[in-house]
Amino acid sequence: MRQSFVQVITTLSGKKHAEKLTKEILDKRLGACVQIIGPFKSVYRWKGRIEKTLEWACVIKTRRELYKKVENAIRKIHPYEIPEIIAIPIIEGSSDYLKWLSNETTEDYG
């Protein structure tokens, strides 16, 4: 059976939050790689108003079966009332990269 992989994306209000989340994900081997992107402007509806915020994104490469643990780690650190946490399937990838991704993540984390 072929393993399934995802990219989990979340946006945070500052670089320090993004770096703290990245450390948590990598230390617990919940993701093999986290890309921190930002700052960028997000424009969105929140509680009846249009908001504009500078944010940082974390793109986490992981195995699909670790999604719930990644989500829990994000929620533990995330400052937002309702954080963006979405997973996008990786439908193809080089076999070397996917093997590395698999080897660098573990489902043994409690």
PALO-553196 format. One record per atom (N, C-alpha, C): residue in three letters; atom name; x negated, z negated, y. Coordinates in steps of 0.1 Angstrom, whole numbers, always signed. Layout:
<recs>
ALA, CA, X, Z, Y
...
</recs>
This chain:
<recs>
MET, N, -8, +0, -12
MET, CA, +0, +0, +0
MET, C, -9, +0, +13
ARG, N, -6, +8, +22
ARG, CA, -13, +10, +34
ARG, C, -9, -1, +44
GLN, N, -19, -7, +51
GLN, CA, -16, -17, +60
GLN, C, -10, -12, +73
SER, N, -3, -20, +80
SER, CA, +4, -16, +92
SER, C, -2, -23, +104
PHE, N, -5, -16, +115
PHE, CA, -11, -22, +127
PHE, C, -3, -20, +139
VAL, N, -5, -28, +149
VAL, CA, +3, -27, +162
VAL, C, -6, -31, +173
GLN, N, -2, -26, +185
GLN, CA, -8, -31, +198
GLN, C, +3, -40, +204
VAL, N, -1, -52, +207
VAL, CA, +9, -61, +214
VAL, C, +4, -62, +228
ILE, N, +14, -60, +237
ILE, CA, +12, -59, +251
ILE, C, +19, -70, +258
THR, N, +12, -77, +267
THR, CA, +18, -87, +276
THR, C, +12, -86, +290
THR, N, +19, -90, +300
THR, CA, +14, -90, +314
THR, C, +14, -104, +319
LEU, N, +3, -107, +326
LEU, CA, +1, -121, +331
LEU, C, -2, -121, +346
SER, N, +0, -132, +353
SER, CA, -1, -133, +367
SER, C, -15, -134, +372
GLY, N, -25, -136, +364
GLY, CA, -38, -137, +369
GLY, C, -49, -134, +358
LYS, N, -61, -131, +363
LYS, CA, -72, -128, +354
LYS, C, -75, -140, +345
LYS, N, -75, -152, +351
LYS, CA, -78, -164, +343
LYS, C, -68, -166, +331
HIS, N, -55, -163, +334
HIS, CA, -46, -164, +323
HIS, C, -49, -154, +312
ALA, N, -52, -142, +316
ALA, CA, -56, -131, +307
ALA, C, -68, -134, +299
GLU, N, -78, -140, +305
GLU, CA, -90, -144, +298
GLU, C, -88, -155, +289
LYS, N, -80, -165, +292
LYS, CA, -76, -176, +284
LYS, C, -69, -171, +271
LEU, N, -59, -162, +273
LEU, CA, -52, -157, +262
LEU, C, -61, -149, +253
THR, N, -70, -141, +259
THR, CA, -80, -133, +251
THR, C, -88, -142, +242
LYS, N, -93, -153, +248
LYS, CA, -101, -162, +240
LYS, C, -93, -168, +228
GLU, N, -81, -172, +231
GLU, CA, -72, -178, +221
GLU, C, -70, -168, +209
ILE, N, -67, -156, +213
ILE, CA, -64, -145, +202
ILE, C, -77, -143, +194
LEU, N, -88, -141, +200
LEU, CA, -100, -138, +193
LEU, C, -106, -150, +185
ASP, N, -105, -162, +191
ASP, CA, -110, -174, +184
ASP, C, -102, -176, +171
LYS, N, -89, -174, +172
LYS, CA, -81, -176, +160
LYS, C, -79, -164, +151
ARG, N, -87, -153, +154
ARG, CA, -87, -141, +147
ARG, C, -73, -135, +145
LEU, N, -65, -136, +155
LEU, CA, -51, -130, +155
LEU, C, -52, -116, +160
GLY, N, -63, -112, +166
GLY, CA, -65, -98, +170
GLY, C, -79, -95, +169
ALA, N, -82, -82, +167
ALA, CA, -96, -78, +166
ALA, C, -102, -74, +180
CYS, N, -93, -70, +189
CYS, CA, -98, -66, +202
CYS, C, -86, -69, +212
VAL, N, -90, -73, +224
VAL, CA, -80, -74, +235
VAL, C, -86, -67, +247
GLN, N, -79, -58, +252
GLN, CA, -83, -51, +264
GLN, C, -75, -58, +276
ILE, N, -83, -62, +286
ILE, CA, -77, -67, +298
ILE, C, -78, -57, +309
ILE, N, -66, -54, +314
ILE, CA, -65, -43, +324
ILE, C, -58, -48, +337
GLY, N, -65, -45, +348
GLY, CA, -58, -50, +360
GLY, C, -69, -52, +371
PRO, N, -64, -56, +383
PRO, CA, -50, -59, +386
PRO, C, -42, -46, +389
PHE, N, -29, -46, +387
PHE, CA, -20, -35, +390
PHE, C, -8, -41, +396
LYS, N, +0, -33, +403
LYS, CA, +12, -38, +409
LYS, C, +24, -35, +399
SER, N, +32, -46, +397
SER, CA, +44, -44, +389
SER, C, +56, -46, +399
VAL, N, +66, -38, +397
VAL, CA, +78, -39, +405
VAL, C, +89, -40, +395
TYR, N, +98, -50, +397
TYR, CA, +108, -53, +387
TYR, C, +119, -61, +393
ARG, N, +131, -61, +386
ARG, CA, +142, -69, +390
ARG, C, +141, -83, +383
TRP, N, +143, -93, +392
TRP, CA, +143, -107, +386
TRP, C, +153, -115, +394
LYS, N, +163, -120, +387
LYS, CA, +173, -129, +393
LYS, C, +180, -123, +405
GLY, N, +183, -110, +404
GLY, CA, +191, -103, +414
GLY, C, +182, -97, +426
ARG, N, +169, -98, +425
ARG, CA, +160, -93, +436
ARG, C, +150, -84, +430
ILE, N, +145, -75, +439
ILE, CA, +134, -67, +435
ILE, C, +121, -75, +439
GLU, N, +112, -77, +429
GLU, CA, +100, -84, +431
GLU, C, +88, -74, +429
LYS, N, +77, -78, +436
LYS, CA, +64, -70, +435
LYS, C, +54, -81, +433
THR, N, +46, -78, +422
THR, CA, +36, -88, +418
THR, C, +23, -81, +413
LEU, N, +12, -86, +416
LEU, CA, -1, -82, +410
LEU, C, -2, -88, +397
GLU, N, -5, -80, +387
GLU, CA, -6, -86, +373
GLU, C, -18, -80, +366
TRP, N, -21, -86, +354
TRP, CA, -31, -82, +345
TRP, C, -24, -80, +331
ALA, N, -28, -70, +324
ALA, CA, -22, -67, +311
ALA, C, -32, -70, +300
CYS, N, -28, -76, +289
CYS, CA, -36, -77, +277
CYS, C, -30, -68, +267
VAL, N, -38, -60, +261
VAL, CA, -34, -51, +250
VAL, C, -42, -56, +237
ILE, N, -35, -61, +228
ILE, CA, -40, -68, +216
ILE, C, -39, -59, +204
LYS, N, -50, -56, +197
LYS, CA, -49, -48, +185
LYS, C, -49, -58, +173
THR, N, -39, -56, +165
THR, CA, -38, -66, +154
THR, C, -30, -59, +142
ARG, N, -29, -67, +131
ARG, CA, -20, -63, +120
ARG, C, -6, -67, +123
ARG, N, +3, -58, +118
ARG, CA, +17, -61, +121
ARG, C, +22, -74, +116
GLU, N, +17, -78, +104
GLU, CA, +21, -91, +99
GLU, C, +17, -103, +107
LEU, N, +8, -101, +116
LEU, CA, +4, -112, +125
LEU, C, +12, -113, +138
TYR, N, +21, -104, +140
TYR, CA, +28, -103, +153
TYR, C, +34, -116, +157
LYS, N, +41, -123, +148
LYS, CA, +48, -136, +152
LYS, C, +38, -146, +156
LYS, N, +26, -147, +150
LYS, CA, +16, -157, +154
LYS, C, +10, -153, +168
VAL, N, +8, -140, +170
VAL, CA, +4, -135, +183
VAL, C, +14, -139, +194
GLU, N, +27, -136, +191
GLU, CA, +37, -139, +200
GLU, C, +37, -154, +204
ASN, N, +36, -163, +194
ASN, CA, +35, -177, +196
ASN, C, +23, -181, +204
ALA, N, +12, -175, +202
ALA, CA, +0, -178, +210
ALA, C, +2, -174, +224
ILE, N, +8, -163, +227
ILE, CA, +11, -158, +240
ILE, C, +21, -168, +247
ARG, N, +31, -172, +240
ARG, CA, +41, -181, +246
ARG, C, +35, -194, +250
LYS, N, +25, -199, +242
LYS, CA, +19, -212, +244
LYS, C, +11, -212, +257
ILE, N, +5, -200, +261
ILE, CA, -3, -199, +273
ILE, C, +4, -193, +285
HIS, N, +14, -185, +283
HIS, CA, +20, -177, +293
HIS, C, +27, -185, +304
PRO, N, +25, -182, +316
PRO, CA, +31, -189, +327
PRO, C, +45, -185, +331
TYR, N, +50, -173, +326
TYR, CA, +63, -168, +330
TYR, C, +74, -174, +322
GLU, N, +86, -175, +328
GLU, CA, +98, -180, +321
GLU, C, +102, -171, +310
ILE, N, +101, -158, +312
ILE, CA, +104, -148, +302
ILE, C, +92, -138, +302
PRO, N, +82, -140, +294
PRO, CA, +71, -131, +294
PRO, C, +74, -117, +287
GLU, N, +68, -107, +292
GLU, CA, +68, -94, +285
GLU, C, +59, -96, +272
ILE, N, +65, -94, +260
ILE, CA, +57, -94, +248
ILE, C, +64, -83, +240
ILE, N, +56, -71, +239
ILE, CA, +61, -60, +231
ILE, C, +51, -55, +221
ALA, N, +55, -50, +210
ALA, CA, +46, -44, +200
ALA, C, +49, -30, +199
ILE, N, +38, -22, +198
ILE, CA, +39, -7, +197
ILE, C, +31, -4, +184
PRO, N, +38, +3, +175
PRO, CA, +31, +6, +162
PRO, C, +19, +16, +164
ILE, N, +9, +14, +157
ILE, CA, -2, +23, +156
ILE, C, +1, +32, +144
ILE, N, +5, +44, +146
ILE, CA, +9, +53, +135
ILE, C, -2, +60, +128
GLU, N, -13, +61, +135
GLU, CA, -25, +68, +129
GLU, C, -38, +62, +136
GLY, N, -49, +63, +129
GLY, CA, -62, +58, +135
GLY, C, -73, +62, +126
SER, N, -85, +62, +131
SER, CA, -96, +65, +122
SER, C, -98, +55, +111
SER, N, -101, +58, +100
SER, CA, -102, +49, +88
SER, C, -112, +38, +91
ASP, N, -123, +42, +98
ASP, CA, -134, +32, +101
ASP, C, -128, +21, +111
TYR, N, -121, +26, +121
TYR, CA, -116, +17, +131
TYR, C, -106, +7, +125
LEU, N, -96, +13, +117
LEU, CA, -86, +5, +111
LEU, C, -92, -5, +101
LYS, N, -102, -1, +94
LYS, CA, -109, -10, +84
LYS, C, -115, -22, +92
TRP, N, -122, -19, +103
TRP, CA, -127, -29, +112
TRP, C, -116, -38, +117
LEU, N, -105, -32, +122
LEU, CA, -94, -40, +127
LEU, C, -89, -50, +117
SER, N, -88, -45, +105
SER, CA, -83, -53, +94
SER, C, -93, -65, +90
ASN, N, -105, -61, +90
ASN, CA, -116, -71, +86
ASN, C, -117, -82, +97
GLU, N, -114, -79, +110
GLU, CA, -116, -89, +121
GLU, C, -104, -97, +123
THR, N, -93, -95, +116
THR, CA, -81, -103, +117
THR, C, -78, -110, +104
THR, N, -71, -121, +105
THR, CA, -68, -128, +93
THR, C, -54, -134, +93
GLU, N, -47, -135, +82
GLU, CA, -34, -141, +82
GLU, C, -35, -155, +77
ASP, N, -48, -160, +76
ASP, CA, -50, -174, +71
ASP, C, -49, -185, +82
TYR, N, -47, -180, +95
TYR, CA, -47, -189, +106
TYR, C, -33, -197, +105
GLY, N, -34, -210, +106
GLY, CA, -22, -219, +105
GLY, C, -13, -218, +117
</recs>
